[in-house]
Amino acid sequence: MSEILRIAALADGLCEKYGTRNPFDIAQADGVLLRFCPEFQGLRGMYKVILEQRFVFLNGNMKRREARQVLAHELGHDVLHREMAKNSVVQDHFLLDMTLKPEYEANLFAAQLLYSDEKVLALLRAGKSSSECAALLGAPLPLLELKLKILQEKGLL
């Protein structure tokens, strides 16, 4: 199994376990504590494990849609990089940073968590372009492009 498919399967597993793609509901059900921090300036989100408790700190000034995307990304760090977060803080200034492997992996996770295969495929079958799909889903185009990469890896495109 490729790394992309492994990450997608982990995201799907959380969605199936909790019966939702809503990252706020998943975080609460999975025991991840959320803290909204209006004092964050350029920082969008942060993930840290403190005394075995998992925390996500979100910029309290973001709109709900952006907070949802950032939280899905931070849940990716929770699932994929928990050990790393025990020794350091995982900070995210840019949601779609693809330069570091952990950030790329967390973005893949977020793309799979937020957007179901069926919904994206239905839009594509209806003749929508990538940018139209992104707009209809309220997704940043780079996140939708990661979703398309997952669908390709699954052999669905």
Phi, psi and chi 1 to 4 in degrees:
 res  aa     phi    psi   chi1   chi2   chi3   chi4
   1 MET       -  133.0  175.4 -176.2  -65.7      -
   2 SER   -70.4  163.3   74.3      -      -      -
   3 GLU   -63.0  -37.9 -171.3   65.2    8.6      -
   4 ILE   -62.4  -46.0  -69.8  173.1      -      -
   5 LEU   -67.3  -34.9  -70.0  178.3      -      -
   6 ARG   -63.6  -45.7 -176.8 -174.0   75.4   80.1
   7 ILE   -65.5  -42.3  -69.3  168.3      -      -
   8 ALA   -62.0  -40.3      -      -      -      -
   9 ALA   -64.9  -36.6      -      -      -      -
  10 LEU   -65.6  -42.0  -70.2  168.1      -      -
  11 ALA   -64.8  -45.3      -      -      -      -
  12 ASP   -61.2  -37.9  -74.5  -20.7      -      -
  13 GLY   -60.4  -41.8      -      -      -      -
  14 LEU   -65.5  -42.3  -92.2 -174.8      -      -
  15 CYS   -61.4  -43.1  -66.1      -      -      -
  16 GLU   -68.0  -43.0  -71.3  171.4   21.3      -
  17 LYS   -58.4  -41.6 -178.4  176.3 -178.6  179.0
  18 TYR  -105.2   -1.2  -63.3  114.7      -      -
  19 GLY    66.7   31.4      -      -      -      -
  20 THR  -158.4  159.0 -175.4      -      -      -
  21 ARG  -108.1    5.5  -69.4 -168.2  174.7  -81.4
  22 ASN   -78.6  113.5 -177.7  -36.7      -      -
  23 PRO   -64.9  -26.7   19.7  -28.3      -      -
  24 PHE   -67.2  -44.4  -70.3   98.1      -      -
  25 ASP   -65.7  -40.3  -66.2  -19.2      -      -
  26 ILE   -64.4  -46.1  -69.3  170.1      -      -
  27 ALA   -58.5  -46.7      -      -      -      -
  28 GLN   -63.0  -47.1 -178.4  177.2   11.2      -
  29 ALA   -66.8  -29.7      -      -      -      -
  30 ASP   -91.7    1.0 -153.8   44.0      -      -
  31 GLY    83.6   18.2      -      -      -      -
  32 VAL   -88.4  122.8  177.4      -      -      -
  33 LEU   -84.3  133.5  -64.0 -177.3      -      -
  34 LEU  -104.7  138.5  -67.1  179.1      -      -
  35 ARG  -132.2  129.5  -62.0  -69.4 -179.1 -100.8
  36 PHE   -97.7  128.4  -68.4   91.5      -      -
  37 CYS  -121.0   94.4  -55.6      -      -      -
  38 PRO   -66.9  -14.7   16.2  -22.0      -      -
  39 GLU   -80.3  -11.1   66.8  -83.5    7.5      -
  40 PHE   -62.1  130.8  -78.3    1.9      -      -
  41 GLN   -95.1  -84.0  -65.4  -61.6  -48.0      -
  42 GLY   -85.8  -11.5      -      -      -      -
  43 LEU   -81.3  127.2 -168.7   62.2      -      -
  44 ARG   -92.1  -38.3  -65.9  177.1 -175.0  -91.1
  45 GLY  -161.0  164.3      -      -      -      -
  46 MET  -153.6  141.5 -174.2  167.9   62.6      -
  47 TYR  -122.9  135.3  173.6   70.7      -      -
  48 LYS  -152.9  141.9  178.1   70.3  178.2  152.2
  49 VAL  -104.3  121.4  177.0      -      -      -
  50 ILE  -124.0  116.7  -56.4  168.7      -      -
  51 LEU    50.2   48.3  -60.4  173.7      -      -
  52 GLU    71.0   -2.4  -58.2  -58.8  -42.5      -
  53 GLN   -93.4  132.4  177.7   58.9   57.9      -
  54 ARG   -91.7  130.7  -64.0  140.0   47.5 -140.4
  55 PHE  -126.3  141.4  -72.0   91.0      -      -
  56 VAL  -121.3  126.1  170.2      -      -      -
  57 PHE  -107.0  122.7  -58.4   89.9      -      -
  58 LEU  -114.2  143.8  -66.3  176.3      -      -
  59 ASN   -60.2  120.8 -175.5  -41.3      -      -
  60 GLY   -75.3   -2.0      -      -      -      -
  61 ASN  -100.7    1.5  -58.8  -54.1      -      -
  62 MET   -80.5  152.7  -68.3 -175.6  -66.9      -
  63 LYS   -72.0  159.4  -66.7 -174.3  178.1  176.7
  64 ARG   -54.8  -44.3  179.1   88.9  174.4  162.4
  65 ARG   -61.9  -44.9  178.8 -179.9  -67.4  168.3
  66 GLU   -67.4  -39.9 -175.1  179.4    8.0      -
  67 ALA   -61.7  -37.4      -      -      -      -
  68 ARG   -62.3  -43.9 -172.4  174.0 -177.5  -89.6
  69 GLN   -67.9  -42.6  -66.4  162.7   -8.1      -
  70 VAL   -65.7  -41.9  172.4      -      -      -
  71 LEU   -63.0  -41.3  178.6   54.6      -      -
  72 ALA   -60.4  -39.7      -      -      -      -
  73 HIS   -63.2  -45.9  173.9   93.7      -      -
  74 GLU   -66.2  -33.9  -60.9  -55.9  -27.2      -
  75 LEU   -64.0  -32.2  -71.8  174.1      -      -
  76 GLY   -60.2  -43.6      -      -      -      -
  77 HIS   -62.7  -38.3  -74.6  -52.5      -      -
  78 ASP   -60.7  -45.2  178.2   54.3      -      -
  79 VAL   -75.7  -41.5  170.5      -      -      -
  80 LEU   -95.3  -26.8  -59.1  166.0      -      -
  81 HIS  -132.0   30.2  -48.7  121.2      -      -
  82 ARG   -59.3  -42.4 -169.1  173.9  -58.4  168.0
  83 GLU   -61.8  -40.5  -74.8  -56.0  -49.1      -
  84 MET   -62.4  -36.3 -179.5  174.8   75.4      -
  85 ALA   -76.9   -9.7      -      -      -      -
  86 LYS   -75.5  -25.6  -71.9 -178.5  179.2  179.1
  87 ASN  -105.8  -15.7  -59.9  -43.6      -      -
  88 SER  -152.8  165.3   64.8      -      -      -
  89 VAL   -90.2  135.2  174.8      -      -      -
  90 VAL   -97.9  107.5 -179.3      -      -      -
  91 GLN  -106.3  142.2  -63.5 -178.4    0.1      -
  92 ASP  -126.9  110.3  -65.9  -56.8      -      -
  93 HIS   -89.8  -30.8  -65.4  -85.0      -      -
  94 PHE  -125.3  124.6  -52.8  101.4      -      -
  95 LEU   -59.8  -40.6  173.4   61.1      -      -
  96 LEU  -107.2   40.7  -63.3  167.8      -      -
  97 ASP   -70.9  119.0  179.2    4.6      -      -
  98 MET  -111.5    8.4  -54.6  -72.3 -172.5      -
  99 THR   -79.0  -27.9   58.2      -      -      -
 100 LEU  -109.0  140.8  -59.6  172.0      -      -
 101 LYS   -55.4  -46.8 -176.0  178.5  178.9 -172.3
 102 PRO   -60.1  -35.2  -22.6   32.3      -      -
 103 GLU   -70.8  -42.5  -62.6  -52.1  -46.9      -
 104 TYR   -59.7  -45.7  174.2   74.4      -      -
 105 GLU   -63.3  -42.3  -68.8  173.1  -18.2      -
 106 ALA   -65.2  -33.5      -      -      -      -
 107 ASN   -69.6  -40.3  -74.2  -32.6      -      -
 108 LEU   -58.9  -45.8  -83.2  170.2      -      -
 109 PHE   -58.9  -47.2 -175.3   93.4      -      -
 110 ALA   -61.9  -42.1      -      -      -      -
 111 ALA   -61.0  -40.2      -      -      -      -
 112 GLN   -74.7  -38.2 -174.2   64.0   23.8      -
 113 LEU   -65.0  -43.6 -176.1   96.6      -      -
 114 LEU   -80.1  -32.5  -68.2  169.4      -      -
 115 TYR  -124.5  115.4  -47.3  111.7      -      -
 116 SER   -69.4  148.4   74.0      -      -      -
 117 ASP   -55.0  -47.0  -65.9   -6.2      -      -
 118 GLU   -60.1  -44.4  -62.4   76.8   20.7      -
 119 LYS   -66.4  -43.7 -170.0  170.7 -140.4  170.4
 120 VAL   -67.2  -44.3  173.9      -      -      -
 121 LEU   -62.7  -38.1  -72.2  169.5      -      -
 122 ALA   -62.2  -41.8      -      -      -      -
 123 LEU   -65.4  -41.7  -70.0  170.6      -      -
 124 LEU   -65.4  -41.3  -66.7  171.1      -      -
 125 ARG   -65.3  -26.2  -73.6 -174.6 -168.1  118.2
 126 ALA   -81.2    5.0      -      -      -      -
 127 GLY    87.7   12.3      -      -      -      -
 128 LYS   -76.0  142.3  -56.7  -63.3 -178.9 -167.9
 129 SER   -78.0  170.4   68.8      -      -      -
 130 SER   -57.8  -45.3  -64.2      -      -      -
 131 SER   -68.0  -34.7   57.0      -      -      -
 132 GLU   -67.7  -41.9  -71.6  171.8  -37.7      -
 133 CYS   -59.3  -46.3  -71.7      -      -      -
 134 ALA   -58.8  -45.6      -      -      -      -
 135 ALA   -63.5  -43.9      -      -      -      -
 136 LEU   -65.9  -32.4  -70.9  166.8      -      -
 137 LEU   -87.6   -9.7  -66.2  168.1      -      -
 138 GLY    70.1   31.2      -      -      -      -
 139 ALA  -106.1  141.7      -      -      -      -
 140 PRO   -62.7  140.6  -12.8   22.8      -      -
 141 LEU   -54.5  -42.5 -174.7   56.3      -      -
 142 PRO   -61.3  -32.3  -24.4   34.3      -      -
 143 LEU   -70.6  -40.4 -156.0   56.8      -      -
 144 LEU   -64.8  -37.3 -178.0   73.7      -      -
 145 GLU   -62.7  -35.0  -71.3  170.4  -14.3      -
 146 LEU   -66.1  -38.9  -72.8  175.8      -      -
 147 LYS   -61.6  -41.3  176.8   62.7 -177.3 -176.5
 148 LEU   -64.4  -35.9  -64.0  176.7      -      -
 149 LYS   -63.5  -40.0 -176.1  179.4  -98.0 -168.5
 150 ILE   -63.5  -46.2  -67.3  166.6      -      -
 151 LEU   -61.5  -37.8  -68.5  172.1      -      -
 152 GLN   -64.3  -44.4  -76.7  179.1  -37.6      -
 153 GLU   -62.6  -32.3 -167.8   76.2   15.5      -
 154 LYS   -79.3   -7.2  -71.8 -178.9  169.8 -173.5
 155 GLY    79.4   19.2      -      -      -      -
 156 LEU   -94.0   -9.0  -61.8  172.8      -      -
 157 LEU  -120.8      -  -76.9 -176.7      -      -
